[in-house]
Every structure is written in C-alpha cells, then in structure tokens.
C-alpha cells in the first residue's frame, strides 16, 4: 500500500498540524507542496478533489480525499496516545479544536497572513485592530485554562494541543505579543519538548 | 442522577442542533433559556462556566461543562446510530462539522443574525454582500456533495446532517435563496422526515 499523501503549504499552520502529527506518529507519508498564494488550490483539477479549495488535504488512499485539518488529525490519531481514550476526553479535545477553528484561527492566522503575505500598504491592514481584539480574547481563554492544566485535555499532550499550537506559537507573525500570557508561553515550551517535535517552517 | 442541562437560546441554530439530537436520542434534559442579545452570556457567573461566553453549553454533570455545539453533538451521539461506526465515517462527519463552523456558519448564521436581530438601519448591513458571497460558496460545496449522496456521510443521517441543517434550512432568514440548489432542498426535506424530528423555533 502506498503511504498517504498530504497536499499542503509548509508555512501554513493548518498544514503543519498534519505534518507534526504524522512525524510524531512515525507514519510514512508523501508531502505535495502547493502554493496557495499563487492559486494552486483554485485550479479545476484541485477543486475536483476538494470543492472547498483549501489545504491541507489528505489522500488517505489513491483517489480518496479527506479535508479540514482538525478532522484529518482525528482520523490519523484514532487509536494512538494523541487521541483521548475516554468519551469525555475526546469531547474536550474536540471542544478545543472547534474553539481553534471558530474563535482563534480566523483572527490569529488571518492577522499572520495579512502581516506576512500582503504588502505593507494593503487595504486589509485595516482589519488588524479587530483581528487583534478577537485574537487576544481567544488567547485569554487559553491562558485561563492553561493556568490550571498542563495541556488542553488534562495532563496528556493530544491533537487538541497540536491544533492550538500551530498558530499560537507563531502569533507574533501577526503582531500579537504573548508577554502577558505566561501560562500560554509555558505550554508552548511544553509542546516543543514533546518527543519527535518538528518546528514549523517560516513563511518564505 | 439528574438529567444533563443545556444552556441555550432557542432560536439559535447552534443551540437547536443540541436540542434536536437530544430529542432524537430520546434523552431527558433540562433546557435553560438564555437571551444572548441582552448579554446573558457576558455575565461574570456565566463566564466562570464558559470563559468564551457562548451558547450552547452542556452541563453534563452538576458543575461540569462542555461547550462548542459540534463537540457536544459528538459527546451525546457516541455509541448511537447518529455517530458513524467506522473510522473513516467519523472523520468524514467531522470534516463536514468543521466545514460548517469555518466555511458556513460564519456567513450564513451571521447574515441571519444581522437580518433578524439588528435594526434595518444598522451599519453591519454593509457586511451582507460579502456574507452572501461566502455563504453561497459554502452552499455550492454542499450542493455538489448532495447531488450524489443522500446525507453528508453516505446513506445514513448523522450529526453532520444535524450540524449543517440548523442554519441551512433557515438561510432565507439571512437573505439566501435556495431555489437554484435542488439537492440541498431535497436533503432539507429528508432531514425533516427523520423520526422524532423537531422544528427550530423562529426568531422572537
């Protein structure tokens, strides 16, 4: 059987989540690099595979695709130590992953995109104050939880941590300052100390 | 053991998802009605339970809380016919639930909020063209999938259908027209024909 194939952009936090988990699971995979900024995910051939036109996309068997970074994480992690064994733990992991996609990524990842991928004169810079306000609200929710918990689901590193680590550790790229969030910073360090940890490549 | 308690606003699609599933599972529950529009979820007492200040919130045992509508659906549905039995089916259900929260709800639910909860002269009306553009993109992705599938995960009604039904069937409230989306309309009718189906209350 050929190893699964991941279509992604290396500097994207959503794509990095999948790569980090695959490395930590020590699963073989092929990485297909796509540059979203030049429209690679808007080509008809790609849209036939993923009508929503986003990365990452997992080709789990030839010609069969799964999308949405956090759904891919669950698919890959089931049965491993990265996916909680008990029903409540699984629900708590999903709670934090839905929080990440709804209340965190749309602000922290989008601010990073505007600051790193668009020219300094771009009109979308005007979105930054609102993105920072909402992003800091999400970081405050994380800070509160992490002030009494080592990881997002109790004491064990899980895919909820991978999902939230991706854009949180790179929040400075979008103009966020984590100085006043000591629990978040300590958690970032704990994630980086996990076995087989792999850093996220910088934006090219 | 006391039945679980749901804190929610009846006319919210995210809250309705949880109620519809509880009814279809025939589980006892208590419903605590909160009016988000008058700040009920921004009170210190509520924020102590859910620092992110949103509904729905499930009190699964006294003093223990779970948030994020789609995570609550998974928690409640595990072990039932509404949650796929196989790993790939579970991942596909989650794929559609993350799609719902990232690419669908932020446009279709927000347009509904602006059109039904704010005065016609409100400045946020200017967001509607962009919300409609993105919302129709999400509906087109659904139309394409449903043109060759009865439900979101194959032939079986699941919590992925509940998650997407909530705001899709009420899209007209936000100014969307489903006329040119026959597969979406046929799927809405199929959802409404499910045993123990309960309609969503209108916005008061």
Interface residues (C-beta under 8 A of the other chain):
Chain A: X51 X52 X60 X66 X67 X68 X69 X70 X71 X72 X74 X75 X78 X87 X88 X90 X91 X92 X94 X95 X97 X98 X99 X101 X102 X103 X105 X106 X140 X141 X144 X145
Chain B: X51 X52 X60 X66 X67 X68 X69 X70 X71 X72 X74 X75 X78 X87 X88 X90 X91 X92 X94 X95 X97 X98 X99 X101 X102 X103 X105 X106 X140 X141 X144 X145
